[in-house]
């Protein structure tokens, strides 16, 4: 049974982080679990994004020192959502290209926030500014690939950041209970959050650099398909595809010609259409459609459970049940309970115990 998403921003963030890690590690129990996990992660992060915007958690002109420590991790919402969209399964070039464009916009938004709040490492800040300058100069949107040395150096920085975060988490676990100074514990939590945001900024730079080549290939593929669909050659190509679809759906008529005793014999045979079909069931919907269906089902189940709980609370109860539920002060319920108790006593008087056993003899 699908559980509803958390109602708080902190709960949505924890759920989104947990599912994002599961998707990143490809820790699935099959295709169904993969589709469900991806759809639920996307729904949780989108709900978190809308909740942060609706409640106005952050201001455009505030500095990082003005942001409270508990809400600092919420700054990573755009990163998690953008990186998750990169990991969505491939459907077709047009849809994949749109998904990558949305993911790039989210990662750019997160990187811009990191620059405004001065969360960048010095080397990552330099790489981000160089990326912006190159994007302004380039009209095609292509970006120069980072060198091998840059990748190695960035990977080492990420490793150092993760090691530092582990040390802080270990200190919080071992010394948090014995620490008398609450400010010291809050300071370590704040440092851990800032390290997390800086590390995610480095991963976002890797993500933007990595998707540039895929975006370029998809644009060429979409353009080639558009050109294929135009002109005489495109019409012939569409005709061939229609013919292939007809063969796959209706089967193929084969004519056999043989010579027997000097006479030609012609025999026609229909090849079954299912011969060349795949042996496994193909997907019938996209991950986005599956996620929408699951959310609708979860909402419907929640409404049904609430209605059932309301009906159960409004059913007739005896007075002792009212006392157990704490509703003995409700006059209407007490009156209904008294009527119900009298009816029950009358029924027991008319139907004594043992009636009907052994030829209607009362035992």
Secondary structure, DSSP 8 states (H G I E B T S, - for coil): ------SSHHHHHHHHHHHHHHHHTT--SSHHHHHHHHHHHHHHHHHHHHHHHHHT-S-TT--GGGS-GGGGGGGGHHHHHHHHHHTS----HHHHHHHHHHHHHHHHHHHHHHHHTT-S-HHHHHHHHHHHHHHHH-SS-------HHHHHHHHHHHHHHHHHHHHHHHHHHHHTTT---HHHHHHHHHHHHHHHHHHHHHHHHHHHHHHHHHHHHHHHHHHHHHHHTSHHHHHHHHHHHHHHHHHHHH-EEEEEEEEETTEEEEEEEEE-GGGGS-SS----S-HHHHHHHHHHHHHHHHHHHHHHHHHHHTS---HHHHHHHT-TT-HHHHHHHHHHHHHHHHHHHHS-TTTTSTTT---
